[in-house]
């Protein structure tokens, strides 16, 4: 893929969460992202009560400072202030003035990796009822969205030699929330296999089924970033083709 595209989820801002630790590391990440074809990056540090208290103005200020530094370094990258909100009982209190994904109503949220379907569903519908459109980050990494066994297989992600089993997502939580107005963002690292083969296989299933509205690097460090961005992009293109892949990276992905 040689077109410029958008990273909808990145921990690029320094010293705000478990992402970049200092400005130098942020610049190194920014340079890799630009060389990989990105021209817009949504800076989305965690916002978790009692852990990462990243209020909107703090994130905006950090984004402005890093944008200035990135331009001074000659890196052609536009930064957008955002937040990865934790989908818990404290999120409702954070909604006034919350940073959405650009000018859209999409609120990037992270579902707990181990949570009951009823709780995730209740939180998502709570956001929808308040006029928000939840954008759930990396659902492939959350067990609550596991599509279950493939037809005719003995395990959740058993594959015939050279021919994957078919998964039926009808009636699943991930489809039900999508039909209600929820959207999903896939991780390039998942497609590259950095979280393990099961997560990669789950991500490919979701990709084939059209679950994702956009993708993101979810980058935290510069180490090995160029490699997994490249491998992740190659997997996406190989799975759905270049045109469909570009739609997931484009500025129009959430419109």
N, C-alpha and C positions, 0 to 999 in steps of 0.2 A: 504494500500500500504506500503510495507516494503523495497522497493528499494530506493536507494539514487537518488535524482533528483536536477534539476536546477531551481532557481528562476530568471526569466528573467527581473524582474522589482521590484526594492526595493529602498526605500529612507532611506538607512541604514547609510550613511555618516553623521557625526554630524555637525550641525551648517551651512549647506550649503543652505538649503531651508526650506520648511515647514515640513520636516521629523524629524529625530532624533535631539534633542536639545543639546546633549552633549555626550562625549565618553561613559559614564556610561550607558546611555540609548541605545546607539548603541550596547554595549556588551550584554545588556539584550535582545535586539531584536535578536542578532546573536545567543545567546544561545537557544532561542525559535525556531528559524529557523532550527538550527542543530538538536534539539530534535524532530522536526517535520519531519525530513527525508531529508532535503536539505543538499547537500555537496558543491554546488557552488551557489553563489549569485552575480548577476549583480547589482552593486551599481549605481543607475540611478537618480541622483538629477535633478531637473528641470533646464532647461536653457531657460530663458525668458528674452528678452532684456528689460532693465529698471527695472527688478524685481530680478531675480536670474542670475547674470552674471558668471555662472560656466563654465569657459573656460577649455579645455581639460587637460592642465597640472595641473591646480588647483585640478581637480577631481582625476587625477592619484596620485598626492601627498597625498591627503586625503585618498585614497584607500590604498596606501602603509602603511601609519601610522596606519590606523584601522586594516589592516591585521596583523601587528606586535602585536598590542594590543590583538586582538582576539586569536592569537596563544599563547601569554603569559598567557591568561586566560584559556588555555587548551581546546578551542573550535575548533573542527575539521571542519573548514569552509574555502573554498577558495573564495576570493573576486575578482571580475572583474570590472575594471573601465568602466563606461558607462554614458549615459546621456539620459534624457527624454526631447527631443526638442519640443518646442511649434511650431505647424504648422501655422506659420504666415508669413507675408511678409519679416521679418528679417532673416528667417531661411537660405535662400540662401547664405547670407553673412557669415554664421557660418559654412558652409560645409567644407571649407579647413581645414583639420586636425581633423574634427569632430570625436568623439568617436562613433563607431558603436557597434553592439552587438557582442562582442568577436572579432573573426577574420573574421566574415562574412561581407557582404555589407549591412546588414540590419540596418537601422537607426531607433531607437525607437522614435516615434513622438506621440504627444498628439494633437488630433484635438480639436478645441474649442467645448465646450459642446453644444453651440448654434451657428451654422454656416450654411450658405447656401450650398447646395450640389455642386453648380457650383464652389464655392471657394475652398472647400475641394478637389474636383476633380482636379482643376487646379494646386493646390499646390502639390498634389500627383504625377501628371504626370510631373510636373516640376522636382521633385526629380528623377523620373524614367529616364527622358531624360538626367539627369546628371550622370547616372550610379549607382544611389542608389536604394536600395530596401526598401521602407518604411515599417516599422513594426508599425502598429497603435495600441497604447495602449488602452485597455478597450473600444472597440467600443460599447459595450452594454450600456455604460453610456452616449453616445453621441446621441442626438435626431436625428441627421442627418442620422444615420444608422437604425432608427426605421423601422422594416420590415412591419409595417402597420397591418391592421386587419387580423385576422386569418379567414380562409374560413368558412363562415356561422356564424361567431360571430358578436356581436354588438359592441365590443370594441377591441382595439388592442391586448389585452391579456386576452380575456374571455376564460374560460375553462369549458368544460362539467364536470359533477361530475365524477372524476376519469379518464377522457379521454380528453387529450388536443386537441384543434383544430389544423388543419394543416396550416402552413404558407408557402406561395409560395415566395421564395426569387429570383426567376428568373427575370432578368431585373432590380434588385435592385442595388443601388449604391454600397453596400458592396460587392456584387458578381462581379459587373463590375470592380471594382478596384482590386479585388483579381485576376481576369482573366488577368488583365494588369500587374500583378507582385507584387501587394501589399500583405502584410501578416498582421495577427492580433494576438494580445495577450490578453487573457482573464484574469480577476481579480478573484482570489480566494475569495476575499471579496464579489464580486458580486454573486458568487455561494452560498455563505453563507447567503446572504440576508441582508448584512449590509447597503446597499444603498436602500433598499426597495424591496417589492415584484415584482414590475413591472420590475426593472432592473434585478432581479434574473430570472424572466421568460424569458426576452429577451436573457439573457446569455445562458439559457438552450436551447432556440430555435437555437441560433448560434452554440452551441456545437453539437446539434443533426445534424445540416446541414453541419458540417465539416468546419465551418468558421475559427476556431482558428488553428494557427500553434504551439502556445506555451501558457503557462500560467505564471502568476507572482503573488506575494503576494501584490505588491504595498503597502507594509507595511510602515507606517509612525511613529507608536508608539508601544511600547511593550504591552500596555493595551489591554486585550482581544485578543491579537494576536494568542495565541495558540488555542483558541476556534474557531476563524473564519478560521484559516488554516485547522483545523481538519474538520469542517463542510463543508468548500468549497471543500476539497479533497473528502469527502464522497459523495457529490452531483455529482462531476465529474465522479467518479467511478460508481455510481448508474445509471448515464445517459448513459455512453458509454462503460462501462466495464473496468476492471483493465488493460488489455493490451493496449487498445486505450488511456486510461488515462495516463499511463506511458509514452507513446510516446510524449505527450504534455509537460511532465516534463523533458524529457531526454535531454542529451547534443546534440543529433542528431535532435532535433525538427526543427531546422531552416535549415537543410542541405538537 
